Structure formats: C-alpha cells, structure tokens
C-alpha cells in the first residue's frame, strides 16, 4: 500500500525517516512507531523496518547497509 513503518532509537514516534539502501539505491519514507525493542537480535541496529519496507528496498529479511535521513 506504499505505507512503511520502522522503529528507531534516534527519532521520536511519528517522525518520518528517509531510508536508502546503499546496495540498490532504492529509497523509502517510513514512519517511526516506537523505539527498537531491546532484545539481543536487535543489538547494533540503527533502524528496524517493516517487512514491506525491506521488500521495497530489495533487502529481504537481512541486515543491510543504508543511509537514514531525518
């Protein structure tokens, strides 16, 4: 539906971030819902994006190198 969501510890809920996949050059805008859950698999993440956002960026379910603009 073209609406993407994410979690971030650097932006407050409601902020819209531009996320660009460095490998593909694709970019999306995603709305921050909350902070990144503090669990082991999320350690070191800058942003945690929805599956739909990852698919649009061509990242699948893997970690990837990206640029995040506020």
HELIX and SHEET records of a PDB file:
HELIX    1   1 UNK A   40  UNK A   42  5                                   3    
HELIX    2   2 UNK A   51  UNK A   57  1                                   7    
SHEET    1   A 5 UNK A  47  UNK A  49  0                                        
SHEET    2   A 5 UNK A   4  UNK A   8 -1                                        
SHEET    3   A 5 UNK A  27  UNK A  34  1                                        
SHEET    4   A 5 UNK A  16  UNK A  21 -1                                        
SHEET    5   A 5 UNK A  66  UNK A  69 -1                                        
END                                                                             
